[in-house]
Amino acid sequence: MSQTNQDSDSSQQQRPPRSLAEWVSFAIATCIVVLLVGLVLYDWATQKNQPPILSVIAKERELRQTQEQFYIPFEVTNTGGETAESVQIIAELRVNGKVEETGEQQIDFLSGGEKEEGAFIFSRNPRDGELVVRVSSYKLP
């Protein structure tokens, strides 16, 4: 046998056995990795096939008035799995059943689980009528 083979054989024989703490640490780390891989696979399997599910909420409680203009913040959310592009949001201010003002916003890109915020600006007080905010359209990338 050559000197190199003898050195490697002797180093393998000199390694002490793994301690209980090492085995416990290894087991915990393995469980964490398996759990993370499982969660990623579960998320991928359940979310990817869902189309965009879009919802919009007008935050009328946060309405503010500046120089005779009324700012109404909103938040649009995509709870679906796929990305939506060119998300069109429309707001209508109806007074006595008649549409007095309208506003439009476009969100360029909204991935699954993402939220975006914006604001509509009206010249009339939205509290004097009914404010209807809705998502009107989107396209798939």
C-alpha positions as CSV (number, residue, x, y, z in Angstrom):
1,M,0.0,0.0,0.0
2,S,1.3,3.5,-0.8
3,Q,1.8,6.2,1.8
4,T,-1.2,8.3,0.6
5,N,-3.6,5.4,1.0
6,Q,-2.4,4.7,4.5
7,D,-2.8,8.3,5.5
8,S,-6.4,8.4,4.2
9,D,-7.2,5.1,5.9
10,S,-5.7,6.3,9.2
11,S,-7.7,9.6,9.0
12,Q,-10.9,7.8,8.5
13,Q,-10.2,5.5,11.5
14,Q,-9.4,8.5,13.7
15,R,-12.6,10.4,13.2
16,P,-14.7,10.1,16.3
17,P,-18.3,9.0,16.0
18,R,-21.0,11.8,15.8
19,S,-22.3,13.0,19.1
20,L,-26.0,13.1,20.1
21,A,-26.0,16.9,19.6
22,E,-24.8,16.6,16.1
23,W,-27.5,14.0,15.2
24,V,-30.2,16.2,16.8
25,S,-29.0,19.2,14.9
26,F,-28.9,17.3,11.7
27,A,-32.4,15.9,12.2
28,I,-33.8,19.4,13.0
29,A,-32.1,21.0,9.9
30,T,-33.4,18.1,7.7
31,C,-36.9,18.6,9.0
32,I,-36.8,22.3,8.3
33,V,-35.5,21.8,4.7
34,V,-38.2,19.2,4.0
35,L,-40.9,21.5,5.5
36,L,-39.8,24.4,3.3
37,V,-39.6,22.3,0.1
38,G,-43.1,20.9,1.0
39,L,-44.5,24.4,1.5
40,V,-43.1,25.6,-1.8
41,L,-44.5,22.6,-3.7
42,Y,-47.9,23.1,-2.0
43,D,-48.0,26.8,-2.9
44,W,-47.0,26.0,-6.5
45,A,-49.6,23.3,-6.9
46,T,-52.5,25.3,-5.4
47,Q,-51.9,28.8,-6.7
48,K,-50.4,28.6,-10.2
49,N,-53.5,27.3,-11.9
50,Q,-55.8,30.0,-10.6
51,P,-56.6,33.0,-12.8
52,P,-56.3,36.5,-11.3
53,I,-58.9,37.3,-8.7
54,L,-59.1,41.0,-8.4
55,S,-60.8,43.1,-5.7
56,V,-60.8,46.8,-5.0
57,I,-61.7,48.7,-1.8
58,A,-62.3,52.4,-1.6
59,K,-61.0,53.8,1.7
60,E,-63.7,56.4,2.2
61,R,-62.7,56.9,5.8
62,E,-59.4,58.3,4.6
63,L,-61.0,60.8,2.3
64,R,-59.2,64.2,2.4
65,Q,-60.1,67.6,0.9
66,T,-57.5,69.9,-0.6
67,Q,-58.2,73.0,-2.6
68,E,-61.8,72.0,-3.4
69,Q,-60.8,68.6,-4.5
70,F,-61.6,65.3,-2.8
71,Y,-59.1,62.5,-2.7
72,I,-60.4,59.0,-2.2
73,P,-57.7,56.4,-1.7
74,F,-58.2,52.8,-2.9
75,E,-56.4,49.5,-2.7
76,V,-56.6,46.8,-5.4
77,T,-55.6,43.2,-4.5
78,N,-54.9,40.1,-6.7
79,T,-55.7,37.0,-4.6
80,G,-55.4,34.7,-7.6
81,G,-52.3,32.8,-8.7
82,E,-51.6,34.4,-12.1
83,T,-50.4,37.9,-12.9
84,A,-52.8,40.5,-14.3
85,E,-51.6,43.3,-16.6
86,S,-53.4,46.6,-17.4
87,V,-55.8,46.3,-14.5
88,Q,-58.5,49.0,-15.1
89,I,-60.3,50.4,-12.1
90,I,-63.3,52.7,-12.4
91,A,-64.9,54.9,-9.8
92,E,-68.3,56.5,-10.3
93,L,-69.9,59.2,-8.0
94,R,-73.7,58.9,-8.2
95,V,-75.9,61.6,-6.7
96,N,-79.6,61.0,-6.7
97,G,-79.0,57.9,-8.9
98,K,-77.3,60.0,-11.6
99,V,-73.6,59.6,-12.4
100,E,-72.1,63.0,-11.7
101,E,-68.3,62.2,-12.0
102,T,-66.2,59.3,-13.0
103,G,-62.5,58.4,-12.6
104,E,-60.3,55.8,-14.1
105,Q,-57.0,54.3,-12.9
106,Q,-54.8,51.7,-14.6
107,I,-52.4,49.4,-12.7
108,D,-49.7,48.1,-15.2
109,F,-48.8,44.9,-13.3
110,L,-50.3,43.0,-10.4
111,S,-48.9,39.6,-9.6
112,G,-50.6,37.0,-7.5
113,G,-50.9,38.1,-3.8
114,E,-49.8,41.7,-4.6
115,K,-51.6,44.9,-3.5
116,E,-51.4,48.4,-5.1
117,E,-52.8,51.7,-3.8
118,G,-53.9,54.8,-5.5
119,A,-56.4,57.6,-5.3
120,F,-59.3,59.0,-7.2
121,I,-59.8,62.8,-7.3
122,F,-63.3,64.3,-7.5
123,S,-64.5,67.9,-7.5
124,R,-67.7,67.0,-5.6
125,N,-67.8,65.5,-2.1
126,P,-68.3,61.7,-2.4
127,R,-70.2,61.8,0.9
128,D,-73.0,63.7,-0.8
129,G,-73.8,60.6,-3.0
130,E,-72.9,57.0,-3.6
131,L,-69.3,56.1,-4.6
132,V,-69.0,52.9,-6.7
133,V,-65.4,51.6,-7.3
134,R,-64.9,48.4,-9.3
135,V,-62.3,46.6,-11.4
136,S,-63.5,46.7,-15.0
137,S,-60.9,44.7,-16.9
138,Y,-57.4,43.2,-17.1
139,K,-55.3,41.2,-19.5
140,L,-53.1,38.2,-19.0
141,P,-49.4,38.6,-19.8
